[in-house]
Amino acid sequence: MSINSTRETLLRYLNSEHGDTSSLAPDVVFTTMATGEAYQGPAAVQGMLHYLYHVAFEATAMTRVMLFGEDHAMFEGDFVGKHTGDFAGIPATGKDVRVPICVVYDIANDQITHARVYFEMPVLFQQMGVPAS
């Protein structure tokens, strides 16, 4: 794939606020690197992201840096919002959070095939006012 194609695929996906399933390969996998949890398939990925951004938190991703290669892309930014629902067994605290996040995407045939999500859980727990596990 060309760098432009990679850029177009990722931007289409991010600009849809994770709603564009045509950007996800049928066997896409999103892996949370801190825990090893993996979500496979567009429905599982969308379910996880919906829960994170609209149930456990009311949040958005604020972009700092995006990099694009021929078959890979990288997003670095901040997960910004309010803790509004249960997350990791912790009931809603109502606290505002701003957590560094980095996602490395593998892209083939104009679709995301894998995403490795690096999310600063200790920062999140500290901002929620609970001890990190």
Legacy VTK file of the C-alpha trace (Angstrom):
# vtk DataFile Version 3.0
C-alpha trace
ASCII
DATASET POLYDATA
POINTS 133 float
0.000 0.000 0.000
1.084 3.569 -0.527
1.568 6.006 2.318
-1.357 8.051 0.946
-3.606 4.997 0.991
-2.578 4.222 4.577
-3.269 7.847 5.566
-6.687 7.831 3.864
-7.678 4.557 5.555
-6.715 5.689 9.043
-8.186 9.173 8.706
-11.457 7.749 7.348
-11.638 5.488 10.401
-10.656 8.121 12.984
-12.858 10.832 11.466
-15.844 8.467 11.741
-15.164 8.284 15.503
-14.530 4.539 15.133
-17.847 4.002 13.337
-16.629 3.181 9.830
-16.583 -0.622 9.788
-15.464 -0.636 6.144
-12.070 0.492 7.488
-11.775 -2.686 9.580
-10.732 -6.041 8.123
-13.175 -8.896 8.872
-10.548 -10.497 11.128
-9.265 -7.240 12.684
-7.736 -7.500 16.160
-7.313 -4.682 18.668
-4.942 -5.636 21.501
-4.625 -3.685 24.742
-0.914 -4.080 25.362
-1.064 -3.393 29.114
-3.417 -6.317 29.762
-3.100 -8.526 26.692
-6.862 -8.338 26.132
-7.709 -8.771 22.457
-10.910 -7.920 20.618
-11.372 -9.697 17.284
-13.730 -8.714 14.508
-15.380 -5.372 13.719
-18.345 -5.910 16.088
-16.098 -6.760 19.056
-13.786 -3.812 18.348
-16.690 -1.395 17.979
-18.334 -2.743 21.128
-15.164 -2.255 23.155
-14.629 1.269 21.823
-18.270 2.250 22.372
-18.078 1.005 25.963
-14.814 2.854 26.607
-15.787 6.168 24.968
-19.534 6.320 25.756
-20.384 4.065 28.730
-17.442 3.823 31.139
-16.341 7.313 30.103
-17.748 10.159 28.112
-14.531 10.798 26.228
-12.765 11.681 23.019
-9.261 11.125 21.664
-7.255 14.307 21.185
-4.546 13.976 18.552
-0.932 14.990 19.178
0.921 13.101 16.437
0.032 10.797 13.568
2.626 9.023 11.450
2.006 7.071 8.259
4.042 4.413 6.481
3.272 2.048 3.628
1.567 -0.594 5.794
1.483 1.026 9.231
0.204 4.114 10.967
0.609 5.493 14.466
-1.653 7.714 16.533
-0.440 9.441 19.690
-2.694 11.602 21.772
-4.748 11.879 24.913
-7.918 10.097 26.007
-9.888 13.009 27.493
-13.199 12.821 29.306
-15.162 12.015 32.447
-15.468 8.660 34.252
-19.244 8.022 33.976
-19.655 4.244 34.349
-18.076 1.065 35.650
-14.514 0.510 34.443
-12.263 -2.339 35.611
-14.678 -2.944 38.484
-14.513 0.696 39.585
-17.885 2.468 39.750
-18.208 5.899 38.139
-16.257 8.553 40.025
-17.360 11.533 37.937
-13.704 12.577 37.733
-12.154 14.152 34.676
-9.319 12.208 33.067
-6.615 12.975 30.535
-4.589 9.867 29.748
-1.768 9.414 27.209
-2.617 6.881 24.502
-0.700 5.523 21.544
-2.066 3.143 18.920
0.020 1.402 16.263
-2.039 0.191 13.312
-1.238 -2.479 10.721
-3.060 -1.755 7.461
-3.498 -3.923 4.365
-5.833 -3.588 1.377
-7.242 -0.299 2.724
-8.339 -1.895 6.003
-6.997 -1.978 9.535
-5.911 -5.535 10.324
-4.421 -5.054 13.782
-4.110 -2.292 16.348
-1.829 -2.363 19.358
-3.169 0.033 21.997
-0.771 1.486 24.565
-2.877 3.139 27.273
-1.347 4.531 30.479
-3.458 2.636 33.032
-1.500 3.889 36.105
-2.214 7.483 35.034
-5.901 6.662 34.550
-6.238 5.010 37.965
-4.416 7.891 39.655
-6.739 10.425 38.037
-9.774 8.343 39.050
-8.450 8.419 42.624
-7.964 4.670 43.028
-4.830 2.608 43.598
-3.367 1.031 40.468
-3.686 -2.725 40.464
LINES 1 134
133 0 1 2 3 4 5 6 7 8 9 10 11 12 13 14 15 16 17 18 19 20 21 22 23 24 25 26 27 28 29 30 31 32 33 34 35 36 37 38 39 40 41 42 43 44 45 46 47 48 49 50 51 52 53 54 55 56 57 58 59 60 61 62 63 64 65 66 67 68 69 70 71 72 73 74 75 76 77 78 79 80 81 82 83 84 85 86 87 88 89 90 91 92 93 94 95 96 97 98 99 100 101 102 103 104 105 106 107 108 109 110 111 112 113 114 115 116 117 118 119 120 121 122 123 124 125 126 127 128 129 130 131 132
